[in-house]
Amino acid sequence: MTTPAESLQAVLTTNDHLRVDGDGMLMIEEMRAADVVERFGSPLFVFSEATLRGNYRRARDAFQAVWPGPVNVMFAIKCCPNMSVRAVLFDEGAGGDCFGIPEIEATFAGGADPKRIALNGGNKTAEELDRAAELGITVNMDAAEEIDLVLAAARRTGKTIPVNIRLKVMPPEFEDFTSDAFPVSGDFREGLRRWKWGVAQETAIAMVERLATLPELDWTGWHAHYGRMSNLLENYAAFHGEYGRMIGAVFAATGVAPRVIDMGGGWSRERDPESRSTDAGGAPIEEQAATAVGALKARLEEVGLDPSGIAVWPEPGRYIAGNAALMLTRVGLVKHDVGFCWINVEASENNLPMICKEGSVNHVTVASGMHRQADKEADVVGPICIPSVIAEGLRVPGDLATGDVMAVLDAGFYAEGEASLINSVPLPASVLVSGGDADLIKRAQTWQDVFATQIIPDRLRRQGLGDNLWRG
Ligand SMILES: Cc1ncc(COP(=O)(O)O)c(C=O)c1O
């Protein structure tokens, strides 16, 4: 039999900033998890500033160690749309990837150097392109047809717009592909071909040739995104090798050298719940960077492109934010029936959609009394009307009771962004822990917030109905 402290120790990775103190309390940096809940309520996202900074620095160092030119590590804000998280990363020097006006504005509200920011998206609006032009950020184009739209924005705003072109990378090695991280197998190139993003090599050549005739647009280079398809290093090598081959082929055809290679996201984590197991994580970021960059660089050098004159722009999301947040939640009713035990907690599928919808296997633990033996098995479930199973068959101390605090690790990525309002559950607050201090960085929604955008037409309103809502 093990204790929750021992189980936690077994899954900790570098830079988690989690430990168990002598009293068996879970510590996030220098704060007790139970004290943070006491002060800010439950459920609650709790970020560690040290983890955010450490992850960024490790990713930056990993790419700088293997790439001879400049490196711009861009945080993919979609994975964690929090302005204070952005502010911490800006303080570290991070660039950013954004989609749409809200992500552009949130990126700049947290702090951004426009030269390090790219706007992605397959159907950008005139408003988005004008804003990108005003701010001076790079537009990653996704179609030959997009050139006219970006050109129009350059002419409307009187600005020269830096642009990259997103390539559709379909490595020959993916003809027979079984993913270790995703439920896919077979000829994965067909999946990538139908995937809406990126352009073919021939399209890219025509785009580069046309861009050379347009002084309003400054073609700087390329973009491609690996995604979550596999954690195996050989697949990073296959993808980035093919990316390099395509870049080389366009250079050979046009004679124009890129200044930027945006390497996209998809950098996995050593404890990677998305792989549907706490055991099957990714390789250390240093090995991912060395493998991907090595494969890319080799193909560029084959055609005489000098990497030292090109900047690489990796766009990690989950690598930076994934383990930087825990979800803390109080235990409510502990139910025993039909031979099972259910621990009802206040957190739910609303706040942890990756677990319930995508099968992520996050480590879940009690956050106090962690030196007790975990001698009972229980399902940890959320309070909503769909199963909302946060942990199945978890070993917990037999005397775990209402009011105890539990923690779900790796709640920093695609949690807030993919949260749902099923059962109209308001979304929780977020807190940033820094050493022995904690700041509220997002207040919890109220139920009025949940309904704030709804309008009952006058002809349907009855005396008294909805008044609570409109009064707030
Ligand atoms: C263009 C782009 N860049 C970066 C990311 C971040 O990916 P990840 O969180 O896997 O690093 C994504 C995620 O889908 C993306 O679409």
The ligand as a Gaussian input file, in Angstrom:
#p B3LYP/6-31G(d) Opt

LIG

0 1
 C       -0.784000      27.054000     -34.642000
 C       -0.617000      26.493000     -33.273000
 N        0.498000      26.793000     -32.575000
 C        0.706000      26.307000     -31.330000
 C       -0.225000      25.477000     -30.725000
 C        0.069000      24.951000     -29.362000
 O        0.176000      23.560000     -29.360000
 P        0.695000      22.803000     -28.066000
 O       -0.095000      23.271000     -26.913000
 O        0.471000      21.353000     -28.354000
 O        2.162000      23.122000     -27.940000
 C       -1.399000      25.135000     -31.413000
 C       -2.388000      24.246000     -30.799000
 O       -3.263000      23.699000     -31.370000
 C       -1.607000      25.668000     -32.729000
 O       -2.714000      25.390000     -33.419000

